[in-house]
Amino acid sequence: MTNDSSSLNIFLDTSIFIYYLEMHPIFFTDIEIALVTVIEKNWNVFTSVVTLSEYLVLPYRQSNQD
């Protein structure tokens, strides 16, 4: 295991995607800054295979196919 920040691995939970994609009024800006940092530093990002399913629950329940 290394402490080299150039090889940082980050796990993103579903809530991060929900807050970002729905432009949450409190969390959006902080998440956007964090995501830009992740991209600029070329860090590895992981999420669960369940994330997409969790994110799509509400649109599915509302029969929103978009």
Disulfide bonds with the S-S distance in Angstrom:
none
